[in-house]
Every structure is written in C-alpha cells, then in structure tokens.
Amino acid sequence: MDGNKKKDSIFESRNRVSYLNYHMKKITIVIISIVFCSTFAKGQKDKMFYADLTTASSSIWHGWDININNGPVIHPYLEYAIPKTDFSLAAWASLPTDRNLSFNDDIEFFLKYNKEALKKKRFAIKLNSFIDYVVCPNVKMATTDGSSKTKMLWKYNLGITFTNLVKIANSPVIPAYNMYYIRPFGSIDFTDGTIHECSLFYTIPVLSRIKIGSTVNYHTGVFDGGSGWTHATSHISSSLKVKAVKLSAAINKQWSFNQRNDIEDEFWFSLGISSKF
C-alpha cells in the first residue's frame, strides 16, 4: 500500500512538472508572438502595451540568489498603460528553464504609477510607485492560524529619479532612490521589512548605446536577514532597436556584504527582446 502511494506521489509530481512546463512554453510563445507581430504593425500615436521577454543566467532578486546557481531563468513581462492616466497594469514572472526547479517560480502582478515633472529642466524628476502582489505557486508557507498555504506577499514601492540634474559631456548622470516594503501575506515563516536602494547610471556619449551604473542596498530585516548594508552591484548594458523591436543585453556583478542575504558574490548576464504596440 505504501509503495503504491509512493508511486502515485511520484506520478503526481511528474505530472505537475509537465503541466507547469507546458504552460511556461505557452507563456513564452505568446510573448515572442506579441513582440514579433508588433514589428510589422502600423505606427500608432498611442502605444498602450509593452512586452518584454528576457532570459538571465541566474535569478537575482534584491540581492538574493533565488535559484542558488542552478541555471538560467526566463522573465516574461507585459504592461498595459491605462489611457489618459499615469497608471499602468503589469504582470511579470521568473521561471527556471529547468522545470525540476519549478518551486522557484515567481509570478507578480502590478499596479504602477509614473509621473514626470519639470521636463527638460535641470531639476526634472520622475516619480514612480507600485503595488505588487507576488505569488510563488509551488511553495507552501506556515500561516498565523497554524495551517499552510501558497506563498504570497505584498511589495510596495516609492521612488524618485533626477533625470537631468548633472551632465558630463552633455549626457546626464542619473541618480535615483527607491524604497521597497515587503510584507508576507499571513505568513509566520519570514518577517516583513524595507529595502532602500540608491542607484547611479550614465550613458557613455561616444558609445551612446552603452549604459553603465551601480546600485547599493540597505535592508531592514526582510526575510529575517537582519538590518544593514547587504550588497552593491555594478551594471553595464546595451540595446539596439530593429524596427519596432528592441534587443538588449546586460552584464551584472554583485558584491555581497551580508551572508544572511547571500553567502557569496554574484555574476550574471541577460538577453532580452521587447516592443511597444
């Protein structure tokens, strides 16, 4: 009897992986189709949708190595700009290509707000904010009532970017600050907390498609990680536009300061394709 139960459990697990793998392929095909179809679409004044499909060599989320060096991930993203407002709706996912690691699946739904002020002035700013509902469909977590349920959490963001404050060789040095508050949805498995991120980016004038930058992060107790400076990251990226499609590539290097967040430094790269339509 126990042997039969074990076999049933194995078959259920395999079926679940096959089911998730099937749907991951469908999502990927849909995003690719949207991006390529938009290449041949006629020009529009108001492009309400933005689609992006990025593959990365590793899944790094606010300094945490989610996949623990177990291979690449796919990040599909779709955003809809609500007409005549500064709001948009978006969905993003992180899906390991190795479906045996489907417990690392992460699906997120956003309500976003972006507003620019004092455009082309020296003190031009961009304000950004979002509410993010995060679901990890294949992970269970303990709840306050003693039961378990799918891992879910809320993430709130508030940020400001100075888009024209200082220029070097007529190209702006862009500083930004973002605050993220992360709160588990009814879980006792980990603590809530805040992430403070400061960043600085610059587009090299002679090589106008090359952008360099760095970020530094301070955490206050998120996921029982303690408080303090957690990591700093250097970024270099480039993009090329072909008709309505944008191709992009990025290389990132992270130096980890807090072993409760990440026990080692990280290096990863990504390739992406995106379009507005």
GUDREN-566174 format. One record per residue: residue in one letter; x, y, z of N, C-alpha, C, O in turn. Coordinates in steps of 0.001 Angstrom, whole numbers, padded with zeros to 6 digits, always signed. Each point is the difference from the previous one (the first is absolute). Example, Ala and Ser with C-alpha at 12.3 -4.5 7.8 and 13.67 -1.06 7.14 Angstrom:
<gutors>
A+013190-005690+007800-000890+001190+000000+000900+001200+000000+001036-000019+000665
S-001386+001069-001385+000820+001190+000060-000770+001090+000730+000509+001108+000169
</gutors>
This chain:
<gutors>
M+000828-001216+000000-000828+001216+000000+000858+001261+000000-000256+000944-000747
D+001307-000948+001623+000894+001158+000068+000739+000186-001317+000242+001124-000441
G+000123-002277-000197+000683+000081-001282-000866+000642-001066+000474+000803-000804
N-001764-001169+000808-000919+000597-000969-000153+001486+000225-000043+000778-000953
K-000041-000377+002223-000116+001429+000328+001226+000764-000478-000101+001115-000510
K+001289-001756+000691+001234+000659-000417+000021+000177-001513+000401+001047-000509
K-000852-002118-000225-000056+000100-001455-000957+001089-000438+000297+000788-000898
D-001488-000754+001568-000978+001037-000333+000585+001382+000208-000221+000906-000804
S+000982-000745+001908+000606+001302+000301+001016+000382-001069+000077+001158-000410
I+000713-002156-000044+000990+000272-001037-000676+000408-001290+000428+000943-000666
F-001520-001680+000302-000719+000322-001231-000645+001378+000080+000001+000748-000978
E-000562-000407+002159-000605+001319+000185+001048+001089-000172-000254+001021-000640
S+001448-001246+001221+001074+000985-000102+000433+000183-001451+000194+001123-000466
R-000044-002264-000255+000402+000089-001403-001062+000698-000838+000315+000822-000860
N-001579-001159+001118-001090+000632-000745-000039+001495+000249-000267+000787-000909
R+000541-000395+002168-000025+001421+000342+001109+000748-000724-000215+001098-000514
V+001422-001706+000475+001123+000623-000705-000311+000120-001483+000281+001028-000616
S-000880-002109+000026-000357+000041-001419-001035+001083-000276+000074+000709-001003
Y-001048-000591+001917-001054+001009-000153+000592+001406+000035-000338+000842-000832
L+001232-000589+001808+000618+001322+000117+000917+000283-001173+000059+001126-000495
N+000660-002156+000048+000881+000166-001149-000798+000369-001245+000413+000854-000784
Y-001560-001506+000610-000872+000282-001142-000466+001447+000010+000011+000670-001033
H-000428-000180+002221-000504+001362+000095+001121+001027-000108-000219+001099-000509
M+001418-001442+000983+001130+000909-000162+000308+000183-001481+000281+001113-000445
K-000331-002195-000314+000235+000091-001444-001075+000860-000661+000302+000796-000889
K-001562-000955+001322-001078+000805-000582+000210+001480+000265-000187+000822-000896
I+000575-000472+002121+000248+001405+000348+001119+000563-000871-000107+001106-000530
T+001186-001885+000388+001142+000449-000799-000403+000229-001449+000370+001011-000597
I-001127-001945+000030-000442+000118-001390-000879+001228-000185+000137+000717-000991
V-001038-000468+001935-000889+001158-000092+000795+001298+000009-000251+000880-000823
I+001217-000744+001751+000804+001227+000080+000808+000206-001277+000047+001108-000534
I+000600-002189+000037+000777+000114-001237-000898+000405-001159+000381+000845-000811
S-001582-001444+000723-000933+000323-001079-000414+001462+000050-000059+000669-001032
I-000231-000167+002244-000398+001398+000156+001115+000932-000463-000239+000960-000733
V+001459-001259+001172+001136+000866-000355+000225+000023-001501+000174+001073-000578
F-000174-002244-000073+000285-000038-001430-001157+000535-000839+000228+000636-001029
C-001460-000884+001454-001138+000547-000735+000005+001523+000032-000382+000653-000970
S+000816-000098+002092+000029+001456+000123+001042+000619-000929-000081+001183-000330
T+001057-001985-000087+001021+000508-000912-000618+000447-001326+000451+000966-000614
F-001484-001683+000187-000612+000278-001295-001299+000791+000126-000691+000222-000995
A+000358+000200+002204-001222+000779+000196+000200+001418-000491+001113+000526+000034
K-002174+000085-000486+000065+001382-000459+000208+000920+001187-000425-000306+001114
G+001082+001438-001352+000288+000947+001069-001259+000536+000646-000998+000244-000678
Q+001042-000059+001986-001124+000533+000743+000489+001143+000862+001138-000003+000470
K-002002+000975-000267+000373+001116+000864+000104-000455+001439+000951+000352+000698
D-001905-001119-000253-000025-000451+001388+000214-001503+000045-000868-000779-000393
K+002028+000389+000874+000307-001416+000146-000224-000381+001455+000766+000391+000881
M-001811-001149-000641-000444-000279+001365+000702-001208+000629+000035-000130+001224
F+000521-000746-002055+000571-001233+000524+001526-000001-000138+000566+000553-000944
Y+000064-001188+001912+001444-000222-000048+000243-001459+000379-000441-000459+001053
A+001149-000265-001924+000300-001409+000254+001505-000210+000007+000725+000601-000792
D-000267-001451+001684+001430-000274+000114+000197-001469+000345-000737-000566+000807
L+001725-000034-001418+000391-001366+000343+001504-000012+000205+000765+000232-000936
T-000347-000502+002160+001424+000012+000349+000390-001365+000558-000747-000609+000766
T+001905+000150-001156+000558-001201+000612+001278+000400+000733+000813+000755-000532
A-000636-001259+001750+001148+000355+000833+000715-001261+000450-000618-001052+000166
S+001909+001165+000029+000799-001162+000392-000265-000434+001437+000319-001125+000382
S-000906+002025+000417-000345-000320+001383-001125+000920+000446-000213+001057-000593
S-000505-001454+001634-001101+000810+000509+000434+000702+001285+000068-000612+001066
I+000224+001911-001188+000409+000793+001159-001118+000979+000324-000389+000803-000848
W-000130-000865+002075-001160+000800+000403+000363+000800+001244+000068-000552+001098
H+000167+001867-001268+000378+000875+001112+001187-000546+000802+000050+000125+001223
G+000901-000730-001937+001210-000488+000662-000005-001472+000342+001043-000554+000346
W-002196-000094-000435-000079-001432+000280+000160-000799-001288-000600+000333-001023
D+001410-001388+001077+000113-000919-001120-001122-001026+000141+000128-000965+000754
I-001225+001173-001477-001195-000830+000179+000238-001433-000465-000465-000945+000637
N+001186+000779-001742+000209-001336-000559+001225-000719+000564+000260-001150-000353
I+000482+001815+001216+001216-000560+000620+000897-000635-001071+000352-001177+000076
N+000004+001991-001072+000930-000420-001056-000461-001241-000772+000823-000765-000503
N-002126+000575+000414-000504-001190-000684-000479+000267-001417-000840-000736-000518
G+001362+001776-000113-000293+000155-001412-000868+001183-000342-000430+000745+000881
P+000169-000570-002180-000666+001193-000512-001499+000041+000278-000630-000997+000349
V+000097+002200-000523-001435+000229+000193-000530+000824-001164+000756+000664-000709
I-002074-000720+000529-000686+000816-000996-000884+001000+000727-000710-000361+000939
H+000753+001637-001377-000808+001055+000601-000946+000596-001052+000388+000939-000695
P-001608-001452+000559-000973+000675-000869-000641+001176+000731-000222-000064+001209
Y-000075+001140-001944-000580+001198+000602-000980+000626-000983+000283+000098-001194
L-001427+000322+001698-000999+000675-000829-000605+001144+000798-000403-000179+001149
E+000341+001373-001772-000527+001187+000677-001024+000705-000888+000177+000111-001213
Y-001235+000355+001835-001043+000738-000693-000137+001379+000633-000292+000111+001191
A+000500+000939-001979-000136+001378+000482-001469+000422-000086-000589+000005-001082
I+000013+000342+002212-001405+000405+000029-000130+001368-000668+000646+000954+000431
P-001469-000842-001474-000087+001257-000764-000344+001214+000861-000814-000067+000921
K+001473+001182-001261-000261+001299+000623+000267+000032+001501-000565+000822+000721
T+001431-001722-000258+000402-000003+001412+001502-000254+000079+000642-000272-001014
D-000091+000361+002209+001405-000342+000237+000128-001389+000616+001044-000351+000549
F-002115-000435-000643-000023-001344+000589+000143-001067-001082-000329+000220-001165
S+000824-001369+001579+000082-001146-000898-000179-001293+000800+000195-000023+001215
L-000564-001033-001907-000122-001337+000571+001062-000882-000634+000268+000114-001197
A+000340-000990+001985+001090-000821-000542+000033-001372+000661-000513-000201+001101
A+001132-000732-001811+000239-001340+000540+001407-000428-000384+000457+000253-001115
W+000223-000899+002046+001382-000446-000196+000157-001369+000636-000688-000329+000966
A+001596-000464-001510+000257-001316+000593+001478-000337-000084+000725+000493-000864
S-000302-001339+001776+001341-000574-000027-000174-001513-000021-000502-000584+000959
L+000920-000055-002061-000246-001424-000207+001305-000705-000339+000566+000250-001064
P-000071-001125+001938+001224-000750-000320-000209-000850-001251-001062-000598-000174
T+002072+000543-000698-000118-000829-001196+000014-001486+000352-000576-000816-000719
D+001227+000468+001814-000037-001371+000510-001267-000137+000841-000062+000520+001114
R-000946-001215-001638-001288-000053+000688+000020-000878+001236-000990-000044+000731
N+002083-000653-000474+000138-000673+001292+000193+001014+001122-000107-000340+001178
L+000394+001595-001553+000156+001084+000974-001237+000895+000014+000089+001183+000330
S-001233-001743-000684-001221+000805-000094-000434+000578+001348-000847+000892+000042
F+001418-001391+001064-000315+000578+001310+000536+001426+000111-000358+000729+000925
N+001227-000326-001879+000501+001380-000021-000822+000914-000899+000360+001163-000188
D-001454-001665-000371-000867+000841-000827-000511+001190+000809-000366-000128+001168
D+000353+001273-001817-000431+001248+000652-000851+000762-001013+000465+000314-001095
I-001713-000016+001462-000907+000740-000876-000463+001253+000746-000422-000076+001153
E+000506+001228-001823-000300+001262+000668-000957+000852-000841+000088+000044-001227
F-001011+000635+001935-000997+000854-000640+000111+001409+000585+000033+000173+001219
F+000026+000832-002101+000295+001370+000422-001128+000972-000350-000674-000135-001021
L+000496+001110+001900-000665+001255-000331+001076+001064+000146+000523+000211+001094
K-000188+000465-002202+001149+000908-000021-000432+001439-000245-001016+000268-000641
Y+001822+000653+001172-000222+001430-000217+001336+000650-000344+000989-000190+000708
N-000962+000956-001796+001202+000725-000395-000371+001413-000420-000956+000204-000748
K+001711+000760+001230-000309+001402-000298+001304+000780-000170+000889-000059+000849
E-000793+000783-001951+001154+000865-000231-000399+001453+000229-001109+000414-000335
A+002027+000346+000906-000249+001424+000266+001224+000820-000382+001128-000488+000064
L-001354+001725-000459+001069+000940-000375+000880-000570-001116+001226+000083+000065
K-001851-000653-001070+000741-000618-001093+000968+000989-000638-000321+001174-000185
K+001516-001671-000149+001074+000760-000654+000600+001094+000883+000934+000687-000414
K-001466-000523+001629+000607+000938+000951+001110-000717+000764+000088-001227-000005
R+000750+002017+000655+001100-000616+000740-000511-000903+001116+000581-001051+000268
F-001664+001459+000380-000523-000788+001118-001167-000879-000445-000921-000256+000775
A+000964-000199-002007-001012-000935-000489+000034-001275+000846+001069-000522+000315
I-002251+000032+000044-000092-001198+000829-001004-000983-000589-000906+000362-000751
K+001104-001585+001118-000957-001052-000347-000391-000704+001301+000851-000519+000722
L-002141+000513-000443-000518-000677+001188-000582-001344-000412-000703-000098-001006
N+000995-000926+001779-000530-001324-000308-000485-000690+001264+000546+000185+001088
S-001583-000983-001266-000549-000743+001125-000737-001225-000544-000514+000024-001119
F+000467-001075+001903-000835-001139-000402-000430-000811+001218+000613+000044+001066
I-001685-000778-001277-000447-001037+000930+000166-001320-000733-000493-000159-001117
D+001175-000776+001731+000366-001257-000659-000511-001168+000833+000312-000118+001185
Y-001105-000745-001825-000497-001210+000653+000806-001178-000526-000075-000327-001184
V+000849-000314+002060+000945-001055-000386-000556-001361+000406-000423-000197+001139
V+000430-000732-002084-000457-001365+000270+001097-000976-000397+000535+000065-001107
C-000206-000975+002026+000914-001111-000301-000851-001268+000022-000155-000617+001054
P-000402+000217-002209-001068-001001-000022+000397-001385+000483-000869-000799+000348
N+002157+000499-000319+000429-001353+000357+000709-000072+001345+000724-000955+000282
V-000942+001989+000556+000615+000028+001332-001100+000204+001034-000856+000870-000152
K+000890-001682+001201-000937+000151+001114+000690+000704+001158+001200-000170+000214
M-001970+000968+000539+000563+000680+001166-000967-000132+001175-001213-000111-000174
A+001785+000126+001364-000813-000077+001207-000735+001321+000215+000533+001073-000285
T-001771-001166+000793-000812+001194+000224-000256+000206+001488+000308-000860+000825
T-000868+002001-000505-000224+000354+001404-001022-000908+000685-000005-000099+001227
D-000861-000567-001999-000999-000877+000610+000458-001458+000072-000790-000888+000323
G+002080+000644-000627+000551-001340+000123-000112-000856-001247+000501-001124-000011
S-001135+001612-001029-000124-000754-001240+001118+000395-000958+000927+000713+000384
S-001013-001171-001617+000976+000401-001018-000742+000369-001275-001089-000507-000271
K+001692+001394-000505-000610+000385-001264+001088+000472-000947+001163+000127+000383
T-001553+000131-001623+000944+000458-001013+000694+001276+000457-000622+000903+000559
K+001934-000853-000810+000772+001161+000419-000424+001233-000793+000036+000004-001231
M-000443+001049+001958-000428+001255-000613+000542+001151+000838+000148-000119+001216
L+000141+001214-001869+000440+001176+000736-000331+001258-000785-000237-000041-001208
W+000228+001161+001922-000214+001307-000596+001327+000744-000052+000821-000088+000914
K-000633+000822-002002+001186+000862-000093-000462+001386-000455-000697+000140-001005
Y+001101+000878+001765-000385+001381-000316+001262+000789-000331+001047-000189+000620
N-001162+001071-001601+001161+000767-000450-000322+001491-000061-001111+000407-000341
L+002120+000388+000683-000072+001451-000162+001399+000468-000390+000974-000299+000692
G-000874+001042-001810+001324+000396-000459+000018+001343-000689-001032+000520-000425
I+002230+000031+000323+000204+001272-000680+001295-000059-000794+001008-000527+000471
T-001046+001077-001687+001167+000031-000883+000222+001426-000486-000943+000672-000418
F+002181-000216+000473+000352+001319-000535+000594-000220-001391+001118-000498-000129
T-001862+000868-000899+000360-000387-001363+000923+000985-000711+000521-000309-001072
N-000308+001503+001660+000777+001012-000729+000829+000881+000938+000350+001128-000347
L-000041-001647+001529+000605+000818+001045+001437+000398-000323+000362+001171+000118
V+000456-002138-000524+001415+000240-000310+000319-000652-001335-000447-001113-000279
K+001236+001821-000558+000402-000561-001286+001522-000064-000109+000715+000895+000448
I-000252-001968-001050+001413-000136-000337+000073-000256-001501-000568-000969-000503
A+001259+001832-000193+000084-000085-001462-001389-000041-000621-000266-000758-000933
N-000609+001596+001480-001363+000169-000505-000888-001238+000171-001064-000091-000611
S+001496-000843+001428-000807-001181+000304-000296-000009+001498+000926+000107+000803
P-002202-000232-000407-000335+000119+001420+000474-001171+000861-000084-001162-000399
V+000578+001493+001571+000244-000988+001052-001299-000096+000786-000478+000997+000542
I-000095-002197-000478-001365-000141+000523+000001-000705+001357+000162-001218+000066
P-000343+001988+001027-000130-000619+001323-001464-000329+000288-000908+000673-000485
A+000701-001708+001273-001363-000401+000362-000002-000645+001380+001002-000553+000454
Y-002145+000639+000188-000215-000682+001282-001326-000745-000067-001012+000553-000432
N+001023-001808+000863-001228-000794+000072-000106-000680+001355+000972-000528+000540
M-002176+000559-000017-000306-000693+001250-001029-001092-000295-001002+000240-000672
Y+001268-001443+001186-000917-001121-000169-000367-000535+001380+000873-000301+000815
Y-002162+000188-000567-000458-000631+001246-000613-001342-000366-000917-000067-000819
I+001425-001008+001429-000446-001358-000308-000690-000588+001227+000550-000002+001102
R-001768-000497-001318-000795-000540+001113-000594-001347-000395-000678-000095-001023
P+000919-000950+001818-000601-001305-000308-001512+000043+000193-000513+000744+000836
F-000175-001540-001609-001461-000050+000051-000422-001106+000971-000212-001146-000394
G+000094+001521+001679-000470-000947+001013+001001-001069+000391-000400-001034+000535
S+001691+001242-000781+001000-001029+000273+000770+000290+001285+000181+001154+000388
I+000271-002234+000266+000892+000144+001154+001391-000526-000340+000866-000070+000872
D-000644-000302-002144+001282-000584-000411+001102+001040-000137+001177-000332+000141
F-001532+001577-000412+001024+001026-000144-000582+001355+000382-001216+000179+000064
T+002110+000764+000186-000413+001306+000501-000148+001002-001148+000555-000176-001084
D-001316+001221+001358-000107+001086-000964+001198+000936+000182+000799-000177+000920
G-000684+001154-001787+001111+000938+000108+000091+000889-001223-000793-000111-000935
T+001772+000993+000962+000157+001004-001041+001366-000136-000669+000998-000312+000648
I-000976+000551-001949+001237+000034-000772+000189+001415-000526-000894+000564-000631
H+002058+000000+000894+000341+001330-000517+001066-000182-001075+001034-000621+000244
E-001287+001160-001424+000935-000169-001108+000353+001348-000609-000881+000756-000412
C+002177-000461+000357+000500+001203-000663+000743-000421-001263+000778-000954+000020
S-001017+001662-001109+000631-000379-001258+000532+001218-000742-000434+001129+000231
L+001377-001383-001121+000600+001045-000822+000301-000601-001372+000708-001002-000098
F-001252+001623-000977+000192-000530-001342+000460+001101-000948-000294+001181+000190
Y+001028-001611-001222+000566+000958-000962+000121-000669-001361+000500-001120-000110
T-000965+001819-000934+000151-000480-001367+001238+000644-000614+000103+001226-000059
I+000833-002052-000397+001262+000502-000551-000277+000731-001317-000539-000600-000929
P+000897+001880+000833-000360+000796-001187+000544-000556-001316-000736-000090-000982
V+002013-000282+000953+000613-000486-001243-000608-001339-000412-000192-000275-001185
L-000106-000548+002183-000634-001303-000248-001422+000076+000532-000309-000556+001054
S-000552+001245-001786-001307+000393+000528-000912-001174+000355-001009+000181+000682
R+001359-001372-001139-000820-001160+000342+000507-000727+001250-000582-001003+000413
I+001651+001502+000181+000571-000641+001186-000381+000795+001250+000271+001197+000096
K-000899-001878+000853-000363+000637+001271+000732-000719+001131+000027-001229+000047
I+000562+002000+000858+000676-000566+001156-000673+000529+001264-000610+001069-000012
G+000726-001819+001090-000632+000461+001235+000337-000883+001182+000659-001031-000132
S-001127+001460+001287+000201-000776+001222-001152+000246+000960-000644+001049-000033
T+000398-002024+000880-001029+000117+001040+000579-000489+001324+000899-000841+000023
V-001421+001374+001072+000373-000468+001335-001281-000127+000808-000898+000834-000112
N+000814-001891+000936-001237-000316+000702+000186-000111+001507+001002-000518+000492
Y-002006+001023+000224-000058-000115+001464-001327-000668+000354-001066+000485-000379
H+001138-001604+001110-001211-000744+000376-000292+000183+001485+000914+000132+000814
T-002195-000127-000476-000395+000082+001413-000851-001215+000382-001209+000110+000202
G+001867-001266-000110-000655-001174+000564-000867-000815-000921-000742-000857+000480
V+000793+001079-001796-000845-000764-000925+000416-001471+000008+001188-000312-000087
F-002168-000590+000191+000251-001445-000007+001010-000416+001071+000832-000879-000228
D-000912+001521+001405+000893-000326+001118+001471+000210-000351+000874-000662+000558
G-000603+001582-001481+001375+000213-000444+000775+000991+000832+001158+000287-000306
G-001771+000252+001365+000694+000993+000798+000005+001353-000679-000503+000144-001114
S+001068+000846+001781+000057+001355-000550+001439+000380-000322+000931-000349+000726
G-000768+001076-001837+001338+000460-000379+000166+000046-001508-000911-000329-000760
W+002101+000746+000351+000327+000013-001423+000158-001428-000477+000758-000770+000589
T-001461+000407-001642-000020-001399-000444+000856-000274-001225+000689-001018-000062
H-000726+001923-000917+000749-000270-001220+000108+001252-000866-000777+000945+000138
A+001759-000966-001033+000157+001037-001023+000175-000709-001333+000591-001077-000073
T-001108+001690-000972+000010-000642-001316+000447+000983-001078-000416+001159-000010
S+001261-001632-000890+000386+000775-001177-000720-000561-001218-000183-001211-000125
H-000222+002101-000765-000769-000402-001170+000606+000615-001257+000485+001131+000024
I-000516-001868-001095+000303+000547-001320-001001-000613-000971-000204-001214-000009
S-000417+002058-000808-001038-000494-000903+000077+000721-001337+000588+001076-000117
S-001193-001692-000878-000055+000583-001325-001293-000429-000673-000583-001025+000354
S+000133+001819-001335-001234-000336-000706+000113+000421-001461+000781+000881-000358
L-001573-001529-000459-000024+000278-001436-001442-000107-000470-000674-000995+000270
K+000200+002019-000973-001371-000010-000485-000037-000431-001458+000702+000563-000841
V-001523-001563+000544-000203-000500-001356-001490+000100-000307-000804-000798+000482
K+000452+001800-001298-001409+000312-000252-000677+000289+001331+000440+000872+000749
A-001517-001609-000450-000730+000263+001246+000501-000836+001165-000557+000063+001096
V+001606-000847-001327+000500-000914+001021+001313+000511+000575+000864+000480-000733
K-000724-000586+002032+001227+000404+000685+000689-001243+000548-000599-000786+000734
L+001880+000619-001106+000821-001091+000509+000926+000552+001076+000571+001077-000169
S-000419-001790+001256+000816+000514+001106+000853-001109+000605-000326-001184-000079
A+001428+001613+000686+000895-000925+000696+000579+000710+001210+000223+001210-000033
A+000019-001950+001087+000530+000600+001233+000930-000982+000709-000186-001216-000059
I+001193+001779+000732+000919-000772+000843-000018+000643+001383+000041+001224+000120
N-000102-002054+000926-000124+000509+001366+000961-000729+000935+000214-001207-000121
K+000353+001955+001047+000883-000575+001016-000442+000509+001371-000078+001208+000222
Q-000210-002132+000697-000458+000359+001347+001048-000373+001039+000541-001106-000008
W-000265+002052+000904+000847-000244+001159-000909-000088+001223-000701+000959+000324
S+000710-002100+000352-000906-000248+001126+000705+000298+001317+001114-000463+000243
F-001792+001255+000613+000573+000391+001290-000586-000795+001173+000647-000142+001037
N-001856-000368-001200-000727-000639+001091-000285-001448-000368-000804-000262-000894
Q+001452-000681+001569-000152-001414-000346-001385-000538+000316-000358-001078-000475
R-000432+001802+001268-001368-000440+000248-000887+000260-001216-001086-000567-000121
N+001558+001424-000772-000713+000237-001253+000596-000822-001147-000735-000621-000768
D+002052+000619+000655+000675-000778-001042+001405-000302+000492+000722+000900+000428
I-000338-002166-000491+001287-000404+000578+001166+000256-000948+001156-000165+000389
E-001441+000567-001629+001077+000202-000958-000322+001157-000938-001142+000451-000085
D+002165+000018-000615-000205+000995-001043-000676-000661-001197+000042-001221-000153
E-000660+002034-000686-000756-000546-001128+000433+000653-001312+000405+001162-000034
F-000501-001929-001027+000226+000513-001355-001047-000617-000906-000178-001218+000002
W-000519+002038-000776-000994-000535-000918-000180+000939-001188+000355+001178+000058
F-000906-001717-001122-000249+000793-001201-001404-000304-000519-000608-001000+000381
S+000106+001860-001243-001349-000192-000537-000072+000478-001442+000777+000851-000433
L-001733-001421-000301-000306+000389-001363-001507+000198-000090-000764-000812+000523
G+000330+001880-001180-001419+000289-000048-000461+000526-001347+000784+000518-000795
I-002095-000669+000562-000635+000559-001182-001317+000617+000439-000748-000610+000764
S+000454+001832-001246-001187+000710+000475-000585+000859-001110+000646+000259-001015
S-001891+000180+001232-000645+000851-000976-001203+000694+000629-000604-000514+000941
K+000265+001683-001472-001225+000695+000353-000969-000080-001167+000405+000069-001161
F-001674-000215+001472-000989-000110-001065-001371+000468+000476-000962-000023-000768
</gutors>
